[in-house]
């Protein structure tokens, strides 16, 4: 199929993009990497009156050290993140998870901000952003505001972004010393969306867990914090507390069933 007719603009600055989006009204859409939007357009599941193409806005594509952490522009390609050696050393969870995003061709076009703004509940980057406590800068006609990743996602394919706002930057805080991080997911084929996945960050003090963040993907309408499991882990060692934490994860979620997996399957996998 072909998309329905729409107007198209290609701004060269963030200011121009905000202005164009505001003029387009509620029916305008942003084009970042296009890996999700283009299929929706072709199937006419999305019918925007205006498409604002961000691919010429160079100021949105960068990775830079900032305030002790790392700032990533919304238009930074996922492939660039995958190949960035500084990110690999300073943000190991992101570096591990990014290789699970689609395939090489998809990561060459897909963007950091586009994945977050699309907010697919089975995607990797939203869960990683919540686990890392990313701070997201949003810009619109009224100025800038900063929202934590945990507050950014509000439901299935839904974020706090207003129709006239653009996700500008994601800032990842520095990883605390003696912190171990890991990403694990299960998909029918590599590159598919995860049937279930988990991002984990554990900080230790003499083998005792001092801080824990566990975020699940594929088990709800948005990234899910496993707060009970986090609480159980803090104050003990991983070997002694892990079984109880796994049980807490399994009993605290209500994943939906579909043609790919039952809810029991998803819940059991998360507890492994």
ZADO-1210 file (C-alpha; in nm, 4 decimals, padded with zeros to 6 digits):
<atoms>
<atom x="00.0000" y="00.0000" z="00.0000" code="UNK" pos="1"/>
<atom x="00.0913" y="00.3650" z="-00.0259" code="UNK" pos="2"/>
<atom x="00.0469" y="00.6333" z="00.2387" code="UNK" pos="3"/>
<atom x="-00.2348" y="00.8838" z="00.2259" code="UNK" pos="4"/>
<atom x="-00.1407" y="01.2281" z="00.0966" code="UNK" pos="5"/>
<atom x="00.0390" y="01.4618" z="00.3365" code="UNK" pos="6"/>
<atom x="00.2452" y="01.7795" z="00.3328" code="UNK" pos="7"/>
<atom x="00.6188" y="01.7513" z="00.3952" code="UNK" pos="8"/>
<atom x="00.8765" y="01.9872" z="00.5429" code="UNK" pos="9"/>
<atom x="01.2456" y="01.9292" z="00.6093" code="UNK" pos="10"/>
<atom x="01.3789" y="02.1835" z="00.8624" code="UNK" pos="11"/>
<atom x="01.7514" y="02.2311" z="00.9213" code="UNK" pos="12"/>
<atom x="01.7385" y="02.3421" z="01.2838" code="UNK" pos="13"/>
<atom x="01.5535" y="02.2423" z="01.5973" code="UNK" pos="14"/>
<atom x="01.3921" y="02.5860" z="01.6142" code="UNK" pos="15"/>
<atom x="01.2546" y="02.5445" z="01.2608" code="UNK" pos="16"/>
<atom x="01.1310" y="02.1947" z="01.3447" code="UNK" pos="17"/>
<atom x="00.9427" y="02.3152" z="01.6547" code="UNK" pos="18"/>
<atom x="00.7846" y="02.5957" z="01.4534" code="UNK" pos="19"/>
<atom x="00.6790" y="02.3633" z="01.1714" code="UNK" pos="20"/>
<atom x="00.5355" y="02.1071" z="01.4119" code="UNK" pos="21"/>
<atom x="00.3351" y="02.3734" z="01.5942" code="UNK" pos="22"/>
<atom x="00.1894" y="02.5016" z="01.2680" code="UNK" pos="23"/>
<atom x="00.0938" y="02.1491" z="01.1642" code="UNK" pos="24"/>
<atom x="-00.1375" y="02.1031" z="01.4578" code="UNK" pos="25"/>
<atom x="-00.2410" y="01.7795" z="01.6249" code="UNK" pos="26"/>
<atom x="-00.2306" y="01.5799" z="01.2991" code="UNK" pos="27"/>
<atom x="00.1379" y="01.6505" z="01.2290" code="UNK" pos="28"/>
<atom x="00.3975" y="01.3761" z="01.2778" code="UNK" pos="29"/>
<atom x="00.7741" y="01.3738" z="01.3209" code="UNK" pos="30"/>
<atom x="00.9931" y="01.1571" z="01.0996" code="UNK" pos="31"/>
<atom x="01.3106" y="01.0375" z="01.2690" code="UNK" pos="32"/>
<atom x="01.4517" y="00.7003" z="01.1555" code="UNK" pos="33"/>
<atom x="01.1149" y="00.5978" z="01.0128" code="UNK" pos="34"/>
<atom x="01.1501" y="00.2308" z="01.1087" code="UNK" pos="35"/>
<atom x="00.8105" y="00.2334" z="01.2799" code="UNK" pos="36"/>
<atom x="00.6370" y="00.5300" z="01.1186" code="UNK" pos="37"/>
<atom x="00.6886" y="00.4383" z="00.7520" code="UNK" pos="38"/>
<atom x="00.5115" y="00.0991" z="00.7817" code="UNK" pos="39"/>
<atom x="00.2266" y="00.2703" z="00.9675" code="UNK" pos="40"/>
<atom x="00.1990" y="00.5241" z="00.6869" code="UNK" pos="41"/>
<atom x="00.2057" y="00.2588" z="00.4173" code="UNK" pos="42"/>
<atom x="-00.0707" y="00.0611" z="00.5852" code="UNK" pos="43"/>
<atom x="-00.2589" y="00.3882" z="00.6455" code="UNK" pos="44"/>
<atom x="-00.2721" y="00.3183" z="01.0162" code="UNK" pos="45"/>
<atom x="-00.1289" y="00.6699" z="01.0502" code="UNK" pos="46"/>
<atom x="-00.2628" y="00.9550" z="00.8357" code="UNK" pos="47"/>
<atom x="-00.0749" y="01.2719" z="00.9283" code="UNK" pos="48"/>
<atom x="-00.1612" y="01.5981" z="00.7556" code="UNK" pos="49"/>
<atom x="00.2037" y="01.7054" z="00.7819" code="UNK" pos="50"/>
<atom x="00.5324" y="01.5174" z="00.8114" code="UNK" pos="51"/>
<atom x="00.8200" y="01.7077" z="00.9738" code="UNK" pos="52"/>
<atom x="01.1463" y="01.5370" z="00.8768" code="UNK" pos="53"/>
<atom x="01.4173" y="01.5698" z="01.1442" code="UNK" pos="54"/>
<atom x="01.6942" y="01.4075" z="00.9415" code="UNK" pos="55"/>
<atom x="01.8555" y="01.7400" z="00.8444" code="UNK" pos="56"/>
<atom x="01.8619" y="01.8699" z="01.2038" code="UNK" pos="57"/>
<atom x="02.2303" y="01.8015" z="01.2695" code="UNK" pos="58"/>
<atom x="02.2229" y="01.9443" z="01.6228" code="UNK" pos="59"/>
<atom x="02.0122" y="01.6464" z="01.7355" code="UNK" pos="60"/>
<atom x="02.2700" y="01.3826" z="01.6366" code="UNK" pos="61"/>
<atom x="02.5560" y="01.3473" z="01.8860" code="UNK" pos="62"/>
<atom x="02.6992" y="01.1578" z="02.1815" code="UNK" pos="63"/>
<atom x="02.8855" y="01.3690" z="02.4361" code="UNK" pos="64"/>
<atom x="03.0096" y="01.3518" z="02.7936" code="UNK" pos="65"/>
<atom x="02.8101" y="01.5986" z="03.0043" code="UNK" pos="66"/>
<atom x="02.7897" y="01.6679" z="03.3788" code="UNK" pos="67"/>
<atom x="02.9644" y="01.3420" z="03.4624" code="UNK" pos="68"/>
<atom x="02.7255" y="01.1372" z="03.2513" code="UNK" pos="69"/>
<atom x="02.6523" y="01.0989" z="02.8819" code="UNK" pos="70"/>
<atom x="02.4135" y="01.3018" z="02.6652" code="UNK" pos="71"/>
<atom x="02.2688" y="01.1443" z="02.3506" code="UNK" pos="72"/>
<atom x="02.0880" y="01.3502" z="02.0893" code="UNK" pos="73"/>
<atom x="01.7485" y="01.2227" z="01.9829" code="UNK" pos="74"/>
<atom x="01.8531" y="01.1785" z="01.6186" code="UNK" pos="75"/>
<atom x="02.1626" y="00.9731" z="01.7013" code="UNK" pos="76"/>
<atom x="02.1470" y="00.6520" z="01.4998" code="UNK" pos="77"/>
<atom x="02.1317" y="00.3322" z="01.6986" code="UNK" pos="78"/>
<atom x="02.4217" y="00.1991" z="01.4924" code="UNK" pos="79"/>
<atom x="02.6352" y="00.4946" z="01.6045" code="UNK" pos="80"/>
<atom x="02.5546" y="00.4122" z="01.9665" code="UNK" pos="81"/>
<atom x="02.6478" y="00.0498" z="01.9043" code="UNK" pos="82"/>
<atom x="02.9903" y="00.1476" z="01.7680" code="UNK" pos="83"/>
<atom x="03.0716" y="00.4183" z="02.0253" code="UNK" pos="84"/>
<atom x="03.3626" y="00.3025" z="02.2420" code="UNK" pos="85"/>
<atom x="03.3050" y="00.5694" z="02.5071" code="UNK" pos="86"/>
<atom x="02.9479" y="00.4482" z="02.5597" code="UNK" pos="87"/>
<atom x="03.0688" y="00.0895" z="02.5762" code="UNK" pos="88"/>
<atom x="03.2943" y="00.1758" z="02.8715" code="UNK" pos="89"/>
<atom x="03.0695" y="00.4253" z="03.0531" code="UNK" pos="90"/>
<atom x="02.7206" y="00.2851" z="02.9896" code="UNK" pos="91"/>
<atom x="02.7558" y="-00.0954" z="02.9683" code="UNK" pos="92"/>
<atom x="02.3818" y="-00.1670" z="02.9901" code="UNK" pos="93"/>
<atom x="02.3042" y="00.0480" z="02.6875" code="UNK" pos="94"/>
<atom x="02.6009" y="-00.0987" z="02.5012" code="UNK" pos="95"/>
<atom x="02.4794" y="-00.4528" z="02.5706" code="UNK" pos="96"/>
<atom x="02.1141" y="-00.3909" z="02.4864" code="UNK" pos="97"/>
<atom x="02.1603" y="-00.1901" z="02.1667" code="UNK" pos="98"/>
<atom x="02.2732" y="-00.4954" z="01.9689" code="UNK" pos="99"/>
<atom x="01.9342" y="-00.6569" z="02.0324" code="UNK" pos="100"/>
<atom x="01.7478" y="-00.3745" z="01.8583" code="UNK" pos="101"/>
<atom x="01.6282" y="-00.5140" z="01.5261" code="UNK" pos="102"/>
<atom x="01.8984" y="-00.5896" z="01.2702" code="UNK" pos="103"/>
<atom x="02.2003" y="-00.3978" z="01.1422" code="UNK" pos="104"/>
<atom x="02.0003" y="-00.2312" z="00.8645" code="UNK" pos="105"/>
<atom x="01.7370" y="-00.1167" z="01.1124" code="UNK" pos="106"/>
<atom x="01.9960" y="00.0204" z="01.3561" code="UNK" pos="107"/>
<atom x="02.1630" y="00.2107" z="01.0723" code="UNK" pos="108"/>
<atom x="01.8468" y="00.4232" z="01.0328" code="UNK" pos="109"/>
<atom x="01.6660" y="00.3894" z="01.3655" code="UNK" pos="110"/>
<atom x="01.7312" y="00.6640" z="01.6193" code="UNK" pos="111"/>
<atom x="01.7697" y="00.6825" z="01.9944" code="UNK" pos="112"/>
<atom x="01.4928" y="00.9383" z="02.0363" code="UNK" pos="113"/>
<atom x="01.2647" y="00.7793" z="01.7818" code="UNK" pos="114"/>
<atom x="01.2559" y="00.4521" z="01.9743" code="UNK" pos="115"/>
<atom x="01.1821" y="00.6303" z="02.3015" code="UNK" pos="116"/>
<atom x="00.9106" y="00.8516" z="02.1516" code="UNK" pos="117"/>
<atom x="00.7437" y="00.5571" z="01.9745" code="UNK" pos="118"/>
<atom x="00.7255" y="00.3831" z="02.3145" code="UNK" pos="119"/>
<atom x="00.6722" y="00.0285" z="02.1988" code="UNK" pos="120"/>
<atom x="00.6302" y="-00.1755" z="02.5203" code="UNK" pos="121"/>
<atom x="00.8412" y="-00.4603" z="02.3807" code="UNK" pos="122"/>
<atom x="01.1317" y="-00.2402" z="02.2699" code="UNK" pos="123"/>
<atom x="01.4711" y="-00.2430" z="02.4356" code="UNK" pos="124"/>
<atom x="01.5616" y="00.1268" z="02.4644" code="UNK" pos="125"/>
<atom x="01.2612" y="00.2399" z="02.6721" code="UNK" pos="126"/>
<atom x="01.3371" y="-00.0235" z="02.9383" code="UNK" pos="127"/>
<atom x="01.7068" y="00.0635" z="02.9335" code="UNK" pos="128"/>
<atom x="01.6300" y="00.4349" z="02.9704" code="UNK" pos="129"/>
<atom x="01.4122" y="00.3686" z="03.2761" code="UNK" pos="130"/>
<atom x="01.6698" y="00.1354" z="03.4307" code="UNK" pos="131"/>
<atom x="01.9445" y="00.3961" z="03.3859" code="UNK" pos="132"/>
<atom x="01.7217" y="00.6753" z="03.5225" code="UNK" pos="133"/>
<atom x="01.7688" y="00.8736" z="03.2015" code="UNK" pos="134"/>
<atom x="01.6640" y="01.2387" z="03.2081" code="UNK" pos="135"/>
<atom x="01.4904" y="01.3405" z="02.8869" code="UNK" pos="136"/>
<atom x="01.4847" y="01.6977" z="02.7583" code="UNK" pos="137"/>
<atom x="01.1709" y="01.7952" z="02.5672" code="UNK" pos="138"/>
<atom x="01.1382" y="02.1147" z="02.3648" code="UNK" pos="139"/>
<atom x="00.8279" y="02.2870" z="02.2340" code="UNK" pos="140"/>
<atom x="00.6815" y="02.6327" z="02.1686" code="UNK" pos="141"/>
<atom x="00.6680" y="02.6978" z="02.5444" code="UNK" pos="142"/>
<atom x="01.0337" y="02.6136" z="02.5973" code="UNK" pos="143"/>
<atom x="01.2199" y="02.3172" z="02.7441" code="UNK" pos="144"/>
<atom x="01.1330" y="02.0751" z="03.0204" code="UNK" pos="145"/>
<atom x="01.3118" y="01.7740" z="03.1663" code="UNK" pos="146"/>
<atom x="01.1287" y="01.4507" z="03.2433" code="UNK" pos="147"/>
<atom x="01.2685" y="01.1310" z="03.3934" code="UNK" pos="148"/>
<atom x="01.2374" y="00.8272" z="03.1676" code="UNK" pos="149"/>
<atom x="01.0179" y="00.6583" z="03.4264" code="UNK" pos="150"/>
<atom x="00.7652" y="00.9432" z="03.4013" code="UNK" pos="151"/>
<atom x="00.8003" y="00.9761" z="03.0233" code="UNK" pos="152"/>
<atom x="00.6121" y="00.6550" z="02.9404" code="UNK" pos="153"/>
<atom x="00.2447" y="00.6561" z="03.0352" code="UNK" pos="154"/>
<atom x="00.0913" y="00.3659" z="02.8392" code="UNK" pos="155"/>
<atom x="00.0927" y="00.1629" z="02.5208" code="UNK" pos="156"/>
<atom x="00.2650" y="00.3711" z="02.2497" code="UNK" pos="157"/>
<atom x="00.1969" y="00.6759" z="02.4661" code="UNK" pos="158"/>
<atom x="00.4324" y="00.9272" z="02.6291" code="UNK" pos="159"/>
<atom x="00.4031" y="01.2665" z="02.7958" code="UNK" pos="160"/>
<atom x="00.5039" y="01.4376" z="02.4697" code="UNK" pos="161"/>
<atom x="00.2486" y="01.6940" z="02.3590" code="UNK" pos="162"/>
<atom x="00.1607" y="01.7090" z="01.9856" code="UNK" pos="163"/>
<atom x="00.3803" y="02.0198" z="01.9430" code="UNK" pos="164"/>
<atom x="00.6824" y="01.8900" z="02.1384" code="UNK" pos="165"/>
<atom x="01.0038" y="01.7189" z="02.0285" code="UNK" pos="166"/>
<atom x="01.2305" y="01.4919" z="02.2308" code="UNK" pos="167"/>
<atom x="01.5680" y="01.6650" z="02.2149" code="UNK" pos="168"/>
<atom x="01.8169" y="01.4792" z="02.4332" code="UNK" pos="169"/>
<atom x="01.8554" y="01.1905" z="02.6721" code="UNK" pos="170"/>
<atom x="02.1063" y="01.2294" z="02.9566" code="UNK" pos="171"/>
<atom x="02.2343" y="00.9148" z="03.1281" code="UNK" pos="172"/>
<atom x="02.3771" y="00.9617" z="03.4787" code="UNK" pos="173"/>
<atom x="02.7209" y="00.8189" z="03.5540" code="UNK" pos="174"/>
<atom x="02.7188" y="00.4574" z="03.6635" code="UNK" pos="175"/>
<atom x="02.8071" y="00.4231" z="04.0313" code="UNK" pos="176"/>
<atom x="03.1273" y="00.2379" z="04.1269" code="UNK" pos="177"/>
<atom x="03.0967" y="-00.1366" z="04.1862" code="UNK" pos="178"/>
<atom x="02.7837" y="-00.1579" z="03.9734" code="UNK" pos="179"/>
<atom x="02.7012" y="-00.4563" z="03.7544" code="UNK" pos="180"/>
<atom x="02.4528" y="-00.4239" z="03.4692" code="UNK" pos="181"/>
<atom x="02.2995" y="-00.6698" z="03.2274" code="UNK" pos="182"/>
<atom x="02.0379" y="-00.6967" z="02.9551" code="UNK" pos="183"/>
<atom x="01.8613" y="-01.0246" z="02.8801" code="UNK" pos="184"/>
<atom x="01.5713" y="-01.0940" z="02.6473" code="UNK" pos="185"/>
<atom x="01.4005" y="-01.3789" z="02.4705" code="UNK" pos="186"/>
<atom x="01.2675" y="-01.3501" z="02.1165" code="UNK" pos="187"/>
<atom x="01.1632" y="-01.6134" z="01.8666" code="UNK" pos="188"/>
<atom x="01.4327" y="-01.4867" z="01.6295" code="UNK" pos="189"/>
<atom x="01.7154" y="-01.2437" z="01.6851" code="UNK" pos="190"/>
<atom x="01.5934" y="-00.9013" z="01.5771" code="UNK" pos="191"/>
<atom x="01.2293" y="-00.9641" z="01.6640" code="UNK" pos="192"/>
<atom x="01.0667" y="-00.7680" z="01.9436" code="UNK" pos="193"/>
<atom x="01.1212" y="-00.9378" z="02.2769" code="UNK" pos="194"/>
<atom x="00.8590" y="-01.1770" z="02.4077" code="UNK" pos="195"/>
<atom x="01.0040" y="-01.0739" z="02.7412" code="UNK" pos="196"/>
<atom x="01.3166" y="-00.8908" z="02.8476" code="UNK" pos="197"/>
<atom x="01.4827" y="-00.7417" z="03.1532" code="UNK" pos="198"/>
<atom x="01.7332" y="-00.4674" z="03.2302" code="UNK" pos="199"/>
<atom x="01.9199" y="-00.4997" z="03.5609" code="UNK" pos="200"/>
<atom x="02.1547" y="-00.2660" z="03.7446" code="UNK" pos="201"/>
<atom x="02.2935" y="-00.3703" z="04.0848" code="UNK" pos="202"/>
<atom x="02.5352" y="-00.1676" z="04.2978" code="UNK" pos="203"/>
<atom x="02.7329" y="-00.3550" z="04.5628" code="UNK" pos="204"/>
<atom x="02.9008" y="-00.2621" z="04.8900" code="UNK" pos="205"/>
<atom x="03.1201" y="-00.5484" z="05.0138" code="UNK" pos="206"/>
<atom x="02.9052" y="-00.8008" z="04.8216" code="UNK" pos="207"/>
<atom x="02.5840" y="-00.6555" z="04.9703" code="UNK" pos="208"/>
<atom x="02.3395" y="-00.4959" z="04.7279" code="UNK" pos="209"/>
<atom x="02.3149" y="-00.1248" z="04.8069" code="UNK" pos="210"/>
<atom x="02.0964" y="-00.0248" z="04.5109" code="UNK" pos="211"/>
<atom x="01.8906" y="-00.2231" z="04.2616" code="UNK" pos="212"/>
<atom x="01.6963" y="-00.1284" z="03.9506" code="UNK" pos="213"/>
<atom x="01.5106" y="-00.3966" z="03.7546" code="UNK" pos="214"/>
<atom x="01.2978" y="-00.3009" z="03.4541" code="UNK" pos="215"/>
<atom x="01.0913" y="-00.5429" z="03.2470" code="UNK" pos="216"/>
<atom x="00.9874" y="-00.5177" z="02.8842" code="UNK" pos="217"/>
<atom x="00.7228" y="-00.7089" z="02.6926" code="UNK" pos="218"/>
<atom x="00.5042" y="-00.7685" z="02.9986" code="UNK" pos="219"/>
<atom x="00.2867" y="-00.4566" z="03.0037" code="UNK" pos="220"/>
<atom x="00.1897" y="-00.1427" z="02.8186" code="UNK" pos="221"/>
<atom x="00.5179" y="00.0282" z="02.9068" code="UNK" pos="222"/>
<atom x="00.8458" y="-00.0498" z="03.0856" code="UNK" pos="223"/>
<atom x="00.7694" y="-00.2049" z="03.4250" code="UNK" pos="224"/>
<atom x="00.9810" y="-00.1478" z="03.7376" code="UNK" pos="225"/>
<atom x="01.0042" y="-00.4629" z="03.9509" code="UNK" pos="226"/>
<atom x="01.0008" y="-00.2637" z="04.2718" code="UNK" pos="227"/>
<atom x="00.9269" y="-00.5488" z="04.5127" code="UNK" pos="228"/>
<atom x="01.2169" y="-00.7486" z="04.3719" code="UNK" pos="229"/>
<atom x="01.4434" y="-00.4438" z="04.3982" code="UNK" pos="230"/>
<atom x="01.3504" y="-00.3978" z="04.7640" code="UNK" pos="231"/>
<atom x="01.4150" y="-00.7645" z="04.8401" code="UNK" pos="232"/>
<atom x="01.7632" y="-00.7489" z="04.6884" code="UNK" pos="233"/>
<atom x="01.8823" y="-00.4376" z="04.8724" code="UNK" pos="234"/>
<atom x="02.0567" y="-00.5224" z="05.1988" code="UNK" pos="235"/>
<atom x="02.1513" y="-00.8787" z="05.1109" code="UNK" pos="236"/>
<atom x="02.3801" y="-01.0668" z="04.8789" code="UNK" pos="237"/>
<atom x="02.2661" y="-01.1678" z="04.5331" code="UNK" pos="238"/>
<atom x="02.2901" y="-01.5461" z="04.5928" code="UNK" pos="239"/>
<atom x="02.0790" y="-01.5348" z="04.9080" code="UNK" pos="240"/>
<atom x="01.8148" y="-01.2902" z="04.7826" code="UNK" pos="241"/>
<atom x="01.7862" y="-01.3795" z="04.4123" code="UNK" pos="242"/>
<atom x="01.5299" y="-01.6657" z="04.4497" code="UNK" pos="243"/>
<atom x="01.2876" y="-01.4463" z="04.6463" code="UNK" pos="244"/>
<atom x="01.3380" y="-01.1604" z="04.4019" code="UNK" pos="245"/>
<atom x="01.2607" y="-01.3893" z="04.1077" code="UNK" pos="246"/>
<atom x="00.9387" y="-01.5034" z="04.2757" code="UNK" pos="247"/>
<atom x="00.8441" y="-01.1396" z="04.3381" code="UNK" pos="248"/>
<atom x="00.8907" y="-01.0579" z="03.9700" code="UNK" pos="249"/>
<atom x="00.6717" y="-01.3478" z="03.8615" code="UNK" pos="250"/>
<atom x="00.3860" y="-01.2691" z="04.0974" code="UNK" pos="251"/>
<atom x="00.3862" y="-00.8914" z="04.0436" code="UNK" pos="252"/>
<atom x="00.3224" y="-00.8829" z="03.6673" code="UNK" pos="253"/>
<atom x="00.0193" y="-00.9604" z="03.4536" code="UNK" pos="254"/>
<atom x="00.1531" y="-00.9899" z="03.0973" code="UNK" pos="255"/>
<atom x="-00.0947" y="-01.0223" z="02.8145" code="UNK" pos="256"/>
<atom x="-00.1189" y="-01.3350" z="02.6006" code="UNK" pos="257"/>
<atom x="-00.0934" y="-01.3237" z="02.2219" code="UNK" pos="258"/>
<atom x="-00.0143" y="-01.5553" z="01.9309" code="UNK" pos="259"/>
<atom x="00.3516" y="-01.5639" z="02.0347" code="UNK" pos="260"/>
<atom x="00.3293" y="-01.6552" z="02.4042" code="UNK" pos="261"/>
<atom x="00.0888" y="-01.7106" z="02.6916" code="UNK" pos="262"/>
<atom x="00.0969" y="-01.4796" z="02.9909" code="UNK" pos="263"/>
<atom x="00.2186" y="-01.7712" z="03.2050" code="UNK" pos="264"/>
<atom x="00.5112" y="-01.8244" z="02.9668" code="UNK" pos="265"/>
<atom x="00.6123" y="-01.4590" z="02.9838" code="UNK" pos="266"/>
<atom x="00.5826" y="-01.4478" z="03.3622" code="UNK" pos="267"/>
<atom x="00.7832" y="-01.7676" z="03.4075" code="UNK" pos="268"/>
<atom x="01.0585" y="-01.6473" z="03.1746" code="UNK" pos="269"/>
<atom x="01.0961" y="-01.3209" z="03.3657" code="UNK" pos="270"/>
<atom x="01.1425" y="-01.5115" z="03.6898" code="UNK" pos="271"/>
<atom x="01.4291" y="-01.7147" z="03.5457" code="UNK" pos="272"/>
</atoms>
